[in-house]
Amino acid sequence: DATAEPVRHGACLGLGLAAMGTGREDVYEQIKQNLYQDDAITGEAAGLAMGLVMLGSGSTSAVDDLLNYTTETSHEKIMRGIALGVALVMYGKQEEADELINILTQETDPILRWSGMATIAMAYCGTNSNHAIQKLLHAAVSDTNDDVRRWALTALGFVMFKDSDKVPSLVSLLAESYHPHLRYGAAMAVGIACAGTANKEAIALLDQLLDGTVHFVRQGALIAQAMVLMQQNASTCSKSA
């Protein structure tokens, strides 16, 4: 009920986190009312928070609420919040999410297409599914939008984190791409999949990306390297010294 947009933004996120995965309809409806106010700052958080409340539920009504509102709002911030919210609803659903993924990946709006990539990441998280991997790699090399291509590679890290040793070699060619968004996505995939492993192949690939001239790619490589070296010390990994 606060009038300040940042306060409502924080309240939505706090409520979403507090009720994460509970599927509570009363909380969901309260957050939904904030989405429908069509305020960019509040709506972005509300879209994400609705996904948090319905995390892993696969609720078709929640997905419909979120996607239907994308046709009513002109705010890109709200669209981005909704895109992540939809993905969270499908967490761990694997094949049950395929119909939605196919719809999203064929959309003309790039925000909804990268929502499809994020939905693959959540639905097939940790499964190492060949079907999901192929879909992501196809989007990474064929989509016309930079955000979609970057998200497709980043999503690989979520899908493959239980078989992290394979990720650096899988994205190594894309890490050498002329396209900076592909290089950034490759860095994120390695960082997420190899987090806390101090994988030498991952560190070597990220070191190569640090030598580049594009600032945001170097930034991504540094973030990914920090993730790979988490919980390491000088005796377990000399790179962290």
Rosetta blueprint (number, residue, H / E / L):
1 D L
2 A L
3 T L
4 A L
5 E H
6 P H
7 V H
8 R H
9 H H
10 G H
11 A H
12 C H
13 L H
14 G H
15 L H
16 G H
17 L H
18 A H
19 A L
20 M L
21 G L
22 T L
23 G L
24 R L
25 E H
26 D H
27 V H
28 Y H
29 E H
30 Q H
31 I H
32 K H
33 Q H
34 N H
35 L H
36 Y L
37 Q L
38 D L
39 D L
40 A H
41 I H
42 T H
43 G H
44 E H
45 A H
46 A H
47 G H
48 L H
49 A H
50 M H
51 G H
52 L H
53 V H
54 M L
55 L L
56 G L
57 S L
58 G L
59 S L
60 T H
61 S H
62 A H
63 V H
64 D H
65 D H
66 L H
67 L H
68 N H
69 Y H
70 T H
71 T L
72 E L
73 T L
74 S L
75 H L
76 E H
77 K H
78 I H
79 M H
80 R H
81 G H
82 I H
83 A H
84 L H
85 G H
86 V H
87 A H
88 L H
89 V H
90 M L
91 Y L
92 G L
93 K L
94 Q H
95 E H
96 E H
97 A H
98 D H
99 E H
100 L H
101 I H
102 N H
103 I H
104 L H
105 T H
106 Q L
107 E L
108 T L
109 D L
110 P H
111 I H
112 L H
113 R H
114 W H
115 S H
116 G H
117 M H
118 A H
119 T H
120 I H
121 A H
122 M H
123 A H
124 Y L
125 C L
126 G L
127 T L
128 N L
129 S L
130 N H
131 H H
132 A H
133 I H
134 Q H
135 K H
136 L H
137 L H
138 H H
139 A H
140 A H
141 V H
142 S H
143 D L
144 T L
145 N L
146 D H
147 D H
148 V H
149 R H
150 R H
151 W H
152 A H
153 L H
154 T H
155 A H
156 L H
157 G H
158 F H
159 V H
160 M L
161 F H
162 K H
163 D H
164 S H
165 D H
166 K H
167 V H
168 P H
169 S H
170 L H
171 V H
172 S H
173 L H
174 L H
175 A H
176 E L
177 S L
178 Y L
179 H L
180 P H
181 H H
182 L H
183 R H
184 Y H
185 G H
186 A H
187 A H
188 M H
189 A H
190 V H
191 G H
192 I H
193 A H
194 C L
195 A L
196 G L
197 T L
198 A L
199 N L
200 K H
201 E H
202 A H
203 I H
204 A H
205 L H
206 L H
207 D H
208 Q H
209 L H
210 L H
211 D L
212 G L
213 T L
214 V L
215 H H
216 F H
217 V H
218 R H
219 Q H
220 G H
221 A H
222 L H
223 I H
224 A H
225 Q H
226 A H
227 M H
228 V H
229 L L
230 M L
231 Q L
232 Q L
233 N L
234 A L
235 S L
236 T L
237 C L
238 S H
239 K H
240 S H
241 A L
